[in-house]
Structures are given as structure tokens and as C-alpha cells.
Amino acid sequence: MASKQLSVEVAFAAPDRQMLITLQLPADATVRQAALQSGLQAHFPELDLAAAPLGVFGKLVTAPDTQVLEEGDRVEIYRPLLADPKEVRKRRAAQAAERAKQAAAAERG
């Protein structure tokens, strides 16, 4: 008797293009196995699928090597952050404060 299969999607988006692959995997396949079997590394050589952060339907998976997939899941491969969002917000706030300070000084004369 054949083992049960499940259908899942694996998605990755680079800044300039994206891909969505549909796979048929064994019922006990993990999130990481889906990423590795997607073949996306052939299209995006910069990807390290063995270490990349992964999620399912927009939620980060903390244990992708052991979390088993369910029928219809969409595995998402996340790119590393180029900048810490907190630092970006701090920098923007500092720039806005500096502009406000300069505008106030210009109004005074």
C-alpha cells in the first residue's frame, strides 16, 4: 500500500522576483524538508535552505526541522534582514527631530 502524500506549496520572494512551487510530499514531511525539496536553490543560488528561517502561512516556525506539515500548507522561505527594523525606526525618528529643529530655527530667524 502506498504511503499517504500531501500537497504543499513552497514560496520565496527576492526583491526582483518570486516563485511558488507545489510539491507532493510524504505525510510525515517537515517544513525544512519541503524547503529543501522545492528546488528553489537552483533559481536563487544565494539561498541557504539548510539554515534559512522558514514559516507557514506568515508565521515563523521555530523548529522547522521537526514541525510536520499539513495538507495545503504554504511554506515560506524568509530572506535575512538587511537592517534591524528597530534601528531604522530610531534613525527615521532622529532625522525627523533634526528637521523639526532646523525648521524651528529657520522660523526664529
VENTAZI-V933723 format. One record per helix or strand of 2 or more residues. SS is the DSSP state (~ for helix, > for strand). FROM is the first residue (numbers start at 1). TO is the last residue. If there is no record, write none. Layout:
SS&FROM&TO ; SS&FROM&TO
//
This chain:
>&5&13 ; >&18&26 ; ~&31&37 ; ~&40&43 ; >&54&56 ; >&59&60 ; >&74&77 ; ~&85&108
//
